[in-house]
């Protein structure tokens, strides 16, 4: 309970009006972003009935991060961050409206779904760095850590709420709408109504971010301005030709790639020399990829194994989302009692068991509860318990692993380690999504479900084996006890 109260203490930073507006905008845009992702997954499932095609939606959401993440971050450093925030939300709102128009004109052209997914992710490349960079200007230095903690907590919670709760519920609750415009009869299906609401919420987030304090210049520009006299600044601006400005901007983008390459190399050198940090990186990537795989296969699972429409994926997503939300609140208390290693092992085993028990549950339900077994309250209750266990288990893996990544990384190297994590996670998502989708279409959903469960148990075994081996090495390496003793303290094996 003490840990829980300490976690809620980060909310005190919301007494700053500007940070409160930014946080509300973050809650809105992240929740609707992941709600839109869920709706796109359902649309593709209904149109193609292919797990591979569903995986391509997730790839479209991840690919811009891999291709353009570094230059986008470099460009944001040269722009007014407040402008980046509100313009990004306006662009998202307009794109969503165009998508609704495309659905009305050609409802079965699912290529628009991939374009929208890619475009949403591309715009997010500019929004997220600007949002993170503007926070230090809205709070005092002593409140920066709680503000950043709240930022990360909101990111994780909004992902669960949007993708696992709001999306499924809204598609099931929104009714079709019919109205006339200039004598033309228009019929809006629930998914189209949902995207109209999403567009309106993006505009609300626009209003919130547009009222933030203006961020006129970056720190480097401030230092340059202080170093030059007014006459020198004017003369320098007059001497620069347009093509020189363009070359300067291009050089900034290229330097973003080069800086990312150096950061990845530095981060990898640090990670490979620290077994605990390497394991934490692996566990963070693994937990995130399992979550993406569940998102990819959930609609296929509901259609093929339960015989229900894809929009009924709420029976899978909503309990799993509840488990994620509850888990994010309880993980600190669990880690305080069990330690990081036991917590992550329990999470991997719990996730694997929760996934592995779903096909036998379906078989028993068909045998004992026929003919309406898929909608029988007892079956749905047990299914909800299993999927909530999966969501809670993923929290037990991802949250301690990401915390360890932060703790084990020196302050001056933390950004490079996180950049390495983002590249590995988003780069790994592409082949994993394609492989799991193709395997589902080829073998069926049940074998892939067991494969996913087995992967969780295998990851737990590998994590335990590496921790035990590291403990043995530490026992026989006499003079290097400081850092290794700290590692053993943070990851207790016994």
C-alpha positions in Angstrom: 0.0 0.0 0.0 2.9 2.4 0.7 4.3 1.8 -2.8 0.9 2.4 -4.2 0.5 5.7 -2.4 4.0 6.8 -3.4 3.1 6.0 -7.0 0.0 8.3 -6.8 2.2 11.1 -5.5 3.4 11.8 -9.0 -0.1 13.3 -9.6 0.9 16.3 -7.5 2.8 17.8 -10.5 -0.6 18.3 -12.2 -1.1 21.4 -10.0 0.8 23.3 -12.7 -2.0 24.4 -15.2 0.2 24.0 -18.3 1.3 20.5 -17.4 -2.3 19.6 -16.6 -3.3 20.7 -20.1 -0.4 18.8 -21.6 -1.3 15.7 -19.6 -5.0 15.8 -20.5 -4.0 16.2 -24.2 -1.7 13.2 -23.8 -4.4 11.0 -22.3 -6.8 12.0 -25.1 -4.5 11.6 -28.0 -2.9 8.3 -26.8 -6.2 6.7 -25.9 -7.8 7.6 -29.2 -4.6 6.6 -31.1 -4.7 3.1 -29.7 -8.5 2.9 -30.1 -8.0 3.7 -33.8 -5.4 1.0 -34.0 -7.8 -1.5 -32.6 -10.5 -0.4 -35.1 -8.1 -0.8 -38.0 -7.3 -4.3 -36.8 -11.0 -5.2 -36.7 -11.5 -3.7 -40.2 -8.7 -5.7 -41.7 -9.8 -8.9 -40.0 -13.4 -8.5 -41.4 -12.1 -7.7 -44.9 -9.3 -10.2 -45.3 -9.7 -12.9 -42.5 -5.9 -13.2 -42.6 -3.6 -12.9 -39.7 -0.8 -11.8 -42.0 -2.8 -8.8 -43.2 -3.6 -7.9 -39.6 0.1 -8.1 -38.8 0.8 -5.6 -41.6 -1.3 -3.0 -39.7 1.0 -3.3 -36.7 4.0 -3.2 -39.0 2.7 0.0 -40.6 2.4 1.4 -37.1 6.0 0.4 -36.3 7.9 1.0 -39.6 8.1 4.8 -39.4 9.8 4.5 -36.0 12.5 2.4 -37.5 13.0 4.4 -40.7 12.6 8.0 -39.6 12.8 8.1 -35.8 16.3 9.7 -35.6 15.9 12.5 -38.2 12.5 13.3 -36.9 13.9 13.9 -33.4 16.7 16.1 -34.8 14.1 18.1 -36.7 11.9 18.6 -33.7 14.9 20.2 -31.8 14.9 23.0 -34.4 11.1 23.7 -34.2 8.7 25.4 -31.8 7.6 22.4 -29.8 4.2 23.8 -28.9 3.5 24.3 -32.6 4.6 20.7 -33.3 2.1 19.5 -30.7 -1.0 21.3 -31.9 -0.2 20.9 -35.6 0.3 17.2 -35.2 -3.2 16.8 -33.6 -4.8 18.9 -36.4 -3.1 16.8 -39.0 -4.3 13.6 -37.3 -7.9 15.0 -37.1 -7.9 15.8 -40.8 -6.4 12.5 -41.8 -9.1 10.7 -39.7 -11.8 12.7 -41.5 -10.4 11.8 -44.9 -10.3 8.2 -43.8 -14.0 8.3 -42.9 -14.7 9.8 -46.3 -12.7 7.0 -48.0 -14.7 4.4 -46.1 -17.9 5.9 -47.2 -16.9 6.1 -50.9 -15.1 2.7 -51.0 -15.6 0.7 -47.8 -13.8 -2.4 -49.0 -10.5 -0.7 -50.1 -8.5 -1.7 -47.1 -5.3 -0.2 -48.5 -6.6 3.0 -46.9 -6.2 1.4 -43.5 -2.5 0.8 -44.0 -2.0 4.3 -45.3 -3.7 5.7 -42.2 -1.7 3.5 -39.8 1.6 4.5 -41.4 0.6 8.2 -41.4 -0.5 8.2 -37.8 2.8 6.7 -36.8 4.7 9.1 -39.0 3.0 12.1 -37.3 3.7 10.6 -33.9 7.5 10.7 -34.6 7.3 14.5 -34.3 4.7 14.6 -31.5 6.3 12.3 -28.9 9.8 14.0 -28.9 8.2 17.4 -28.7 6.0 16.3 -25.9 8.8 14.8 -23.9 11.1 17.8 -24.5 8.5 20.4 -23.5 7.9 18.9 -20.0 11.1 20.4 -18.3 9.9 23.9 -19.2 6.5 23.4 -17.5 7.8 22.3 -14.0 10.6 23.1 -11.7 13.8 21.0 -11.6 12.8 19.3 -8.4 9.6 18.1 -10.0 11.0 16.9 -13.3 11.4 13.3 -12.3 7.8 12.9 -11.0 6.6 14.7 -14.2 8.5 12.3 -16.4 7.3 9.3 -14.4 3.7 10.5 -14.9 4.4 10.8 -18.6 5.6 7.2 -18.9 2.8 5.9 -16.7 0.2 7.7 -18.8 1.8 6.2 -22.0 1.4 2.6 -20.6 -2.1 3.1 -19.2 -3.4 4.8 -22.3 -2.2 2.0 -24.5 -4.0 -0.5 -22.4 -7.2 1.6 -22.1 -7.4 2.5 -25.8 -6.3 -0.8 -27.4 -7.8 -3.2 -24.9 -10.9 -1.5 -23.5 -12.2 1.6 -25.4 -11.8 0.1 -28.8 -13.7 -3.1 -28.2 -16.4 -1.4 -26.1 -17.0 1.5 -28.5 -17.4 -0.8 -31.6 -19.9 -2.8 -29.7 -21.9 0.1 -28.2 -22.0 2.7 -31.0 -25.1 2.3 -33.1 -25.3 2.9 -36.9 -26.3 6.4 -37.8 -28.4 7.6 -40.8 -28.9 11.1 -42.0 -29.3 13.2 -45.2 -27.0 15.8 -46.6 -28.2 17.9 -49.6 -30.7 15.1 -50.4 -28.1 12.4 -50.2 -28.7 9.5 -47.7 -25.6 8.7 -45.7 -25.3 5.6 -43.5 -22.6 5.5 -40.9 -21.5 2.2 -39.5 -20.1 2.0 -35.9 -16.5 2.0 -37.1 -17.1 5.2 -39.2 -18.9 6.8 -36.2 -15.9 5.9 -34.0 -13.4 7.6 -36.4 -15.6 10.7 -36.4 -15.4 10.8 -32.6 -11.7 10.2 -32.8 -11.3 13.2 -35.1 -13.3 15.4 -32.7 -11.1 14.2 -29.8 -7.9 15.1 -31.7 -9.3 18.6 -32.1 -9.9 18.8 -28.4 -6.3 17.8 -27.8 -5.3 20.5 -30.3 -7.1 23.1 -28.2 -5.3 21.9 -25.1 -1.8 21.9 -26.6 -2.3 25.3 -28.5 -2.6 27.0 -25.1 0.8 25.8 -23.8 3.6 28.4 -23.3 5.4 29.1 -26.5 8.8 27.3 -26.9 10.6 29.8 -29.0 14.1 28.5 -29.4 16.2 25.4 -28.5 18.9 25.6 -25.9 21.7 25.6 -28.5 20.1 28.6 -30.3 19.8 30.5 -27.0 23.5 30.0 -26.4 24.3 31.2 -29.9 22.1 34.3 -29.4 23.9 35.1 -26.2 27.3 34.8 -27.9 26.6 37.1 -30.8 25.7 40.7 -30.7 22.6 42.0 -32.3 24.4 43.3 -35.3 26.2 40.0 -35.8 22.9 38.1 -35.7 21.4 40.4 -38.3 24.4 40.2 -40.5 24.5 36.4 -40.2 20.9 36.1 -41.2 21.4 38.3 -44.2 24.4 36.4 -45.5 22.7 33.0 -45.4 21.2 32.1 -48.8 18.0 29.9 -49.1 19.9 27.0 -50.5 22.4 27.2 -47.6 19.5 27.0 -45.2 18.2 24.0 -47.0 21.6 22.4 -46.9 21.8 23.2 -43.1 18.4 21.4 -42.5 19.5 18.4 -44.6 22.7 18.2 -42.6 20.7 18.3 -39.4 18.6 15.3 -40.6 21.8 13.4 -41.6 23.4 14.1 -38.3 20.3 12.6 -36.7 21.0 9.3 -38.4 24.7 9.5 -37.6 24.0 10.3 -33.9 21.6 7.4 -33.7 24.3 5.1 -35.1 26.8 6.3 -32.5 24.2 6.1 -29.7 23.3 2.5 -30.7 27.0 1.5 -30.7 27.7 3.1 -27.3 24.5 1.6 -25.9 25.4 -1.9 -27.1 28.9 -1.7 -25.6 27.4 -0.8 -22.3 24.7 -3.5 -22.5 26.8 -6.4 -23.5 29.2 -5.8 -20.6 26.4 -5.9 -18.0 24.5 -9.2 -17.9 21.7 -7.8 -15.8 21.1 -4.9 -18.2 21.3 -7.2 -21.2 18.6 -9.5 -19.6 16.4 -6.4 -18.8 16.7 -5.3 -22.4 15.7 -8.8 -23.6 12.8 -9.0 -21.2 11.4 -5.6 -22.1 11.5 -6.4 -25.8 10.0 -9.9 -25.2 7.1 -8.6 -23.1 6.3 -5.9 -25.6 6.4 -8.3 -28.6 4.1 -10.8 -26.8 1.7 -7.9 -26.2 1.8 -7.0 -30.0 1.3 -10.6 -31.0 -1.8 -10.9 -28.8 -3.1 -7.7 -30.4 -2.4 -9.2 -33.8 -4.1 -12.6 -33.1 -7.0 -11.6 -30.9 -9.4 -10.9 -33.7 -8.4 -14.1 -35.5 -8.8 -16.0 -32.2 -12.3 -14.7 -31.6 -13.3 -15.5 -35.2 -11.8 -18.9 -35.6 -11.8 -20.4 -32.1 -14.9 -18.8 -30.6 -16.9 -18.4 -33.8 -17.8 -14.8 -32.9 -17.5 -11.6 -35.0 -14.2 -9.7 -34.8 -15.9 -6.8 -33.1 -16.5 -9.1 -30.1 -12.8 -9.1 -29.4 -13.7 -7.3 -26.2 -14.1 -10.7 -24.5 -10.3 -11.0 -25.0 -9.0 -7.4 -24.9 -11.1 -5.9 -22.1 -10.1 -8.4 -19.3 -6.5 -8.3 -20.5 -6.6 -4.6 -20.4 -8.0 -4.7 -16.9 -5.2 -7.0 -15.9 -2.7 -4.5 -17.4 -4.2 -1.5 -15.6 -4.4 -3.3 -12.2 -0.9 -4.8 -12.7 0.7 -1.4 -13.3 -0.6 -0.3 -9.9 0.4 -3.5 -8.0 3.8 -4.3 -9.6 5.8 -2.1 -7.2 4.4 -4.0 -4.2 5.1 -7.3 -5.9 8.7 -6.4 -6.7 9.2 -5.1 -3.1 8.1 -8.6 -1.8 9.6 -10.9 -4.4 12.4 -9.0 -6.1 12.7 -8.2 -9.7 13.9 -11.6 -11.0 11.1 -13.6 -9.2 8.5 -11.1 -10.3 9.6 -11.3 -14.0 9.7 -15.1 -13.8 6.2 -15.2 -12.3 5.0 -12.9 -15.0 6.4 -15.1 -17.8 5.1 -18.3 -16.3 1.7 -16.7 -15.6 1.4 -15.3 -19.1 2.4 -18.6 -20.7 -0.1 -20.6 -18.5 -2.9 -18.1 -19.2 -2.4 -18.4 -22.9 -1.9 -22.2 -22.9 -5.1 -22.9 -21.0 -7.4 -21.0 -23.4 -7.6 -23.8 -26.1 -8.4 -26.5 -23.6 -11.0 -24.2 -22.1 -12.6 -23.8 -25.5 -12.6 -27.6 -26.0 -14.3 -28.2 -22.6 -16.8 -25.5 -23.2 -17.9 -27.0 -26.6 -18.1 -30.4 -24.9 -20.0 -29.5 -21.8 -21.9 -26.2 -22.6 -23.1 -26.8 -26.1 -24.8 -25.5 -28.2 -24.3 -21.9 -27.0 -20.9 -22.4 -25.4 -19.2 -19.3 -26.8 -21.6 -17.0 -25.1 -22.2 -19.0 -21.9 -21.6 -16.9 -18.8 -19.4 -19.6 -17.2 -17.2 -19.9 -20.2 -16.8 -16.1 -20.6 -16.0 -15.8 -16.9 -13.2 -18.3 -16.9 -11.9 -16.8 -20.2 -11.9 -13.4 -18.7 -9.9 -14.7 -15.7 -7.3 -16.3 -18.0 -6.9 -13.2 -20.2 -6.7 -10.9 -17.2 -3.9 -13.2 -15.9 -2.1 -12.7 -19.2 -2.4 -8.9 -19.0 -1.2 -8.9 -15.3 1.6 -11.3 -16.2 2.9 -9.0 -19.0 3.0 -6.1 -16.5 5.1 -8.3 -14.1 7.6 -8.7 -17.0 7.7 -5.3 -18.7 7.5 -2.9 -15.7 10.4 -4.4 -13.7 12.5 -4.9 -16.8 12.1 -1.3 -17.9 12.8 -0.1 -14.4 16.0 -2.2 -14.3 17.0 -0.7 -17.7 16.8 2.7 -16.2 18.5 1.8 -13.0 21.4 0.0 -14.6 22.1 2.7 -17.1 24.3 5.6 -16.1 22.7 9.0 -16.4 24.8 10.0 -19.4 24.1 6.7 -21.2 20.4 6.2 -20.4 19.2 7.9 -23.6 21.4 5.6 -25.7 20.2 2.5 -24.0 16.6 3.5 -24.5 17.3 4.3 -28.1 18.8 0.8 -28.5 15.7 -0.7 -26.9 13.4 1.3 -29.3 15.3 0.1 -32.4 15.4 -3.5 -31.3 11.8 -3.6 -30.3 10.3 -1.8 -33.3 12.7 -3.6 -35.7 12.0 -6.9 -34.1 8.2 -6.3 -34.3 8.3 -6.5 -38.1 9.6 -10.1 -38.6 7.7 -11.3 -35.5 4.4 -10.0 -36.8 4.9 -11.4 -40.3 6.0 -14.8 -38.9 3.2 -15.2 -36.4 0.6 -14.1 -38.9 1.8 -16.4 -41.6 2.1 -19.3 -39.2 -1.5 -18.7 -38.0 -2.8 -18.7 -41.6 -0.9 -21.9 -42.3 -1.3 -24.0 -39.2 -4.3 -22.4 -37.5 -4.8 -20.4 -34.3 -4.5 -23.3 -31.8 -0.9 -24.4 -32.6 0.2 -20.8 -32.7 -1.4 -20.2 -29.3 0.6 -23.1 -27.8 3.7 -21.7 -29.6 3.2 -18.3 -28.0 2.7 -19.9 -24.5 5.8 -22.1 -25.0 7.8 -19.0 -25.9 6.8 -17.5 -22.6 7.9 -20.6 -20.6 11.1 -20.8 -22.7 11.9 -17.2 -21.9 11.4 -17.8 -18.2 13.8 -20.8 -18.3 16.4 -18.8 -20.2 16.1 -15.9 -17.8 16.5 -18.2 -14.8 19.4 -20.0 -16.3 21.3 -16.8 -17.1 20.7 -15.5 -13.5 22.0 -18.7 -12.0 25.0 -18.7 -14.3 25.7 -15.1 -13.4 25.5 -16.0 -9.8 28.1 -18.8 -10.2 30.4 -16.5 -12.1 30.2 -13.9 -9.4 31.0 -16.4 -6.7 34.3 -17.4 -8.3 35.4 -13.9 -9.6 37.2 -12.5 -6.6 38.0 -8.9 -7.1 35.0 -7.6 -9.1 32.3 -7.8 -6.4 31.0 -4.3 -6.3 28.9 -4.1 -9.4 28.1 -7.8 -9.4 27.0 -7.8 -5.7 24.7 -4.9 -6.7 23.3 -7.0 -9.5 22.7 -9.9 -7.1 20.9 -7.6 -4.7 18.7 -6.2 -7.4 17.9 -9.6 -8.9 17.7 -12.1 -6.0 17.8 -15.7 -7.3 17.0 -17.6 -4.0 
